[in-house]
Amino acid sequence: MSGLDLPLTTDRLVLRTFERSDVPLVSHYHLLPGVQRYLVRPTRYREDVSEAVEIMRSQVGLQRPGDTLTLAMQRRGDKALLGHVSLKWSDATAGQGELLFAIDPAEAGHGFLTEALTSMLNLAFDHFHIHRVFVRCDGRDHHSAKLMQKLGMRLEAHYREHALFQGEWDEELHFAILDREWQASAKVRPLPLRESVA
């Protein structure tokens, strides 16, 4: 699973690996309570963000199960860092991958995640030959649920009150799509996603 040519570009984004200098930009959205709730690794202080960026800097490819590829979502025009997207290789035998993402709430709703996740799904299926990709999202996050449906993913599970988070019961939705379903989907495919940045 090597030979990945980065960065990737979409109509409006450059998807690139993280750099140490990204810490202040990541802090801008990582430290927001509405974003922290959904992060794999809690970031309450600037030092936590520095550690998170170091981890994301090391996530540059998928060589073995458990590896994660994490890319910064950078707007092409003003080069603003909008968030990040990750592809985790969760199971080699069954060819399973998981998408994870975080976006600055001020940048949500403008189609940037659609472009970034479309690119990551292309990467998962066309480059890494993953068989099935799934996404977990909060049951109350209607925007993410609609986005998964827009991407052609199907709701496979709704876990009600399955975990406590800061004193509240958490609801979790699981969406998934198979490689053959993505290939047949024309919903978001027309974007030029594999060009290298000059």
C-alpha positions, -999 to 999 in steps of 0.1 A, spaced: 0 0 0 28 24 -9 35 48 -38 10 75 -27 15 108 -45 8 136 -21 -6 162 -19 -40 156 -34 -61 184 -48 -98 190 -53 -116 220 -69 -110 241 -39 -87 222 -15 -52 209 -12 -51 177 10 -16 176 24 4 161 53 7 181 85 36 203 95 48 215 129 39 251 119 2 240 117 -2 239 155 -17 274 158 -40 268 129 -52 234 143 -57 251 177 -82 274 161 -107 245 157 -94 217 179 -99 236 211 -136 243 204 -159 223 227 -181 214 197 -152 199 179 -135 182 210 -165 160 215 -158 142 182 -120 139 183 -103 105 189 -78 123 212 -91 150 235 -74 184 232 -82 208 260 -49 228 260 -25 241 234 1 214 245 -25 187 237 -29 202 202 9 201 197 9 164 206 -21 158 183 -3 175 154 28 154 160 7 123 158 -10 135 126 24 144 111 34 107 115 2 95 98 14 96 63 5 62 48 -11 28 52 16 1 55 -2 -23 79 -35 -27 97 -40 -1 123 -22 26 103 -39 59 96 -34 85 68 -43 120 80 -43 150 57 -48 187 64 -77 203 45 -61 235 31 -82 259 10 -64 266 -23 -70 303 -25 -60 318 8 -43 285 21 -65 286 53 -64 253 72 -101 242 75 -98 208 92 -85 174 86 -96 140 71 -82 106 80 -84 71 65 -76 43 90 -69 8 77 -88 -12 103 -87 -47 90 -65 -63 62 -82 -96 59 -117 -81 54 -104 -50 36 -120 -26 60 -112 11 64 -126 39 85 -130 76 76 -126 102 103 -128 140 100 -129 173 118 -137 207 104 -137 242 118 -175 249 124 -171 283 107 -162 264 75 -189 237 77 -218 237 52 -198 250 22 -190 216 6 -154 213 17 -160 180 35 -178 166 5 -147 173 -17 -122 160 9 -142 128 18 -148 121 -19 -111 123 -25 -104 100 5 -130 75 -7 -113 75 -42 -80 69 -24 -94 41 -3 -109 22 -31 -87 30 -61 -53 33 -45 -55 12 -14 -80 -13 -28 -101 -13 4 -133 -33 2 -155 -15 26 -153 20 42 -173 30 73 -179 62 92 -191 67 127 -209 99 136 -229 113 165 -266 105 163 -275 142 168 -252 154 141 -277 157 113 -253 175 90 -228 146 90 -256 121 86 -268 140 55 -233 142 41 -228 104 45 -260 99 25 -249 124 -1 -217 103 -5 -239 73 -12 -232 56 21 -259 35 38 -269 37 75 -260 3 89 -264 8 126 -278 33 152 -264 27 187 -287 44 212 -273 54 246 -242 32 241 -217 53 261 -216 82 285 -198 113 274 -194 142 300 -226 130 318 -247 126 286 -257 94 268 -241 92 234 -259 81 203 -237 68 174 -246 62 137 -226 38 115 -226 44 78 -207 23 52 -201 19 15 -185 -10 -5 -160 -6 -33 -184 -17 -60 -211 7 -47 -187 36 -49 -176 27 -84 -212 27 -95 -221 59 -78 -223 91 -98 -233 113 -69 -201 131 -63 -176 115 -87 -169 143 -112 -144 162 -91 -108 162 -103 -92 146 -72 -59 131 -81 -39 160 -96 -6 169 -80 0 205 -69 25 222 -92 
